[in-house]
Amino acid sequence: MHGKSPELDRKIICTFVASGSQLGEDEFYIFKRGWLQGYFAEHYKGGASPQNVKSFHCAIWRRDMAAHLGKWRTITNKFKVRAGF
């Protein structure tokens, strides 16, 4: 990790899905890529060198994304649509 890339489009919307074991139990975490970049810049400490130095692998806990659970407004505001949620 070498800090934040100024070339990154921070406004792109990301959706992480935690699959539930039953229909309707899936959890959707919705945020802008800029938030994710900031999160990893702040929290990623790295560890042993990866086997593949070109890897972009990283991990994030659900608890750290909790504020973004079901944030459908991130999408509806971006595309100026009304949602019936």
C-alpha positions in Angstrom: 0.0 0.0 0.0 1.5 3.3 -1.1 -1.3 5.7 -0.1 -4.3 7.0 -2.0 -4.2 7.1 -5.8 -5.2 10.6 -7.1 -6.3 8.9 -10.4 -9.1 6.9 -8.7 -12.6 7.9 -9.5 -13.9 8.2 -5.9 -17.5 8.7 -7.0 -18.0 5.2 -8.4 -20.6 3.3 -6.4 -19.6 -0.1 -4.9 -21.9 -2.8 -3.6 -20.6 -5.6 -1.4 -23.1 -8.5 -0.9 -23.0 -10.8 2.0 -25.0 -13.8 0.9 -27.5 -15.2 3.4 -28.3 -18.8 3.9 -32.0 -18.2 3.0 -33.8 -16.2 0.4 -34.1 -12.6 1.6 -31.2 -12.8 4.0 -28.6 -11.2 1.8 -27.0 -8.0 3.1 -26.1 -5.2 0.7 -23.4 -2.7 1.7 -23.5 0.3 -0.6 -20.8 3.1 -0.6 -18.6 5.1 -2.9 -15.2 3.9 -3.9 -13.6 6.9 -2.2 -14.8 5.7 1.2 -13.3 2.3 0.5 -10.0 3.9 -0.6 -9.9 5.9 2.6 -10.8 2.9 4.7 -7.9 0.9 3.4 -5.4 3.8 3.5 -6.3 4.2 7.2 -6.6 0.6 8.3 -4.4 -1.6 6.1 -1.1 -2.3 7.7 0.0 -5.1 5.5 1.8 -8.1 6.7 4.1 -10.5 5.1 4.8 -9.8 1.4 2.2 -11.5 -0.7 3.3 -14.4 -3.0 1.9 -12.4 -6.0 3.3 -8.8 -5.6 0.8 -7.6 -8.2 -2.2 -8.8 -6.1 -4.8 -6.3 -4.9 -6.2 -8.7 -2.3 -7.4 -7.1 0.9 -10.1 -7.8 3.4 -12.8 -5.8 5.2 -15.0 -6.8 8.2 -18.8 -6.5 8.0 -18.7 -4.4 11.2 -16.5 -1.8 9.5 -19.1 -1.5 6.7 -22.1 -1.4 9.1 -22.9 2.2 8.4 -23.3 1.3 4.7 -25.8 -1.5 5.2 -28.8 -1.0 2.9 -27.8 2.5 1.9 -29.9 2.4 -1.3 -30.0 6.2 -1.3 -26.4 6.2 -2.5 -27.7 4.7 -5.7 -31.0 6.4 -6.0 -29.5 9.9 -5.4 -26.8 9.2 -8.0 -29.2 8.3 -10.7 -32.0 10.6 -9.5 -34.6 7.8 -9.3 -37.3 7.1 -6.7 -37.2 3.8 -5.0 -40.0 1.9 -3.4 -38.0 0.3 -0.6 
